[in-house]
Amino acid sequence: MRISVNWLNDWLGKPAEARDLAERLTMAGLEVEAVEPAAPPLPGIVVGEIVEREKHPNADSLSVCKVNAGGSELLQIVCGAPNARAGLKAPLATLGTTMPGGMEIKKAKLRGVESFGMLCSARELGIAEDSSGLMELPAELARRHAH
C-alpha cells in the first residue's frame, strides 16, 4: 500500500519528514518497505498558463494555444487535450526537456503549425495514469522559469 506523506501529515496534524514518519510507523509495529518520491524529478517543467486557445486550422482535434511560461513572450503550443482553455494553468515541458519516458521536447511542426513545448497530462509526467487531458494546476500557483 502506498500512503502520501502529505495525507499522513494532515491526518496527524503535525508536519513531519518522510523518514521520521517511516520510523514512527515502524516503531508502532507497521512495516515500511520503502520511502519514495511521488514523482520523478522534472527539470525543464514549468507552470504554463494558457492565455489564448484557438482551433487548429488543419486539425479538428488540435488547438493552438498561446502560453505564458513566465518569460517576456508568449509561447505557441499545439495541444490535443480536450480541456485546454484560456485561464488554465498546466505543466509545460519547455524545449530541451527530457520527459520521464525519454522523449526530448523539441520545436515541432504539427499539421503545419509550429509548437515550442508541450503542455502535459499527469501520465506524461509519470505522476499518475490519468491521460484524459492536461493536468490542471491550482490557479494561485506561480509561474517560474525552468532551471
N, C-alpha and C positions, 0 to 999 in steps of 0.2 A: 504494500500500500504506500502511496506517495502522499505526503502531507506538506502543505505550504507553510513556510516559516511565518509568513505574514498572518495566515489564518491562526496558527498557534499563538502568536503574539497578541492578536485580537482577543482570542479566547482567554488567554491568561491575564490580559490587561496590563502586562508589564513587558516592554520590549527586551528581547534577549538575542544574542548572536546565535546563528545556526548551530555551531559547535557546542555552545552552552546548553541549548535545548536538547541536543542529542545526548549529551552527558546526563542531563537531568532525567530524560526518558529512560536511559539505560539503568541509572541508579534506582528508578521506580520499577524496574523489572521488565521493561519493554526492550526488545532487541532493535537497535538501529543498525541497519545493514550498511547504509551509505548516506552521505550528505552531498547533494549535487546541486549545481545551479539549475534554475528552472529553464534557462535559455542559454544558448552558446553566446560567447562574446560577439558583438555585432558592430565592429568598426566600419565606418562609412555609412551607417544607417542614421538618418536624422528625422526629425519631425517635419513633415511637409504638410502645408495647408493648401487645399485646392481653392484657388481664388475664382477661377472660371472653369466651366465644363461645357464643351460643345460636342455635338455629334461628329464623328469622324466622317470626312467627305466620301470615303471609299469603302467603308465597312460599317454595317448596321450594328454590330456587336461591340464596336470600339468607341472610345471617347478621346477627345484631345483636351487635356487639362493644362491650365496654367497654374503652376505650383510655387508657393512661397516657401523656400527652404532656408530662409534667414539671410540670404545673400542680397546683393544690390539689384539683381534682376530676377524676374520670374522664370522658372524652368518650364519648358514644354515637355509634357509626359503623355505618351499614348497609353491608354489604360483600357482593359477589358472588363473591369469589375462592375457589377450591376449597381453597387452602392456608391460609386464615385459621384460626388456632388459638391457644389460650391459650399465652402464653410467647413468641410470635413477635414479633420487632421488625421493623418495616417503615416506609418513608417515609409520613408523614402530611401531607397538604395541609390546612392549617388554614383556617378561614373567612377569606375575603378574598384568598386566594392566587390568582394568575393562573397557570394551567398553561401549559406551552410551546405548546400548541395554541390558546391564547387564552381557554379556558373559565375563568370565575371560580368559585371554590368558595364556595357559599352554603349556608346552612341549608336542608335539603331534607326532604321527607316522602316516603319510598319505601314504597309499599303500606301506608300508614297509620302508619309508624314514623319518627320524626324522626332525622335524621342531621346531625352537627355537624362535618363534614370528610370527607376521602376518603383511605382507605388506598390506596397506589399500586403499580402494576406498573412495571417498568423502562421499558416503552413509553410509559406515561402521563407519565413524567418526561422523555422524549426521550433516554434514555440508551442503550437497546437496542431491538431488535424484539420481544423476549420479552414476551408478554402473557398467558401461561398461568396467572398467579397473581401474588400480591403479591411485590414484590422483597424477598427475605429478607436482613435485615441481620445482621451478627455480634452474638452475644448480649452481648459486652462493650461494645458501642457505647453511649455515654451519651446520655440524653435531654437536649435543650436547648430552651429557648423560642425561638420564631420572633423575628426581629428586626423 
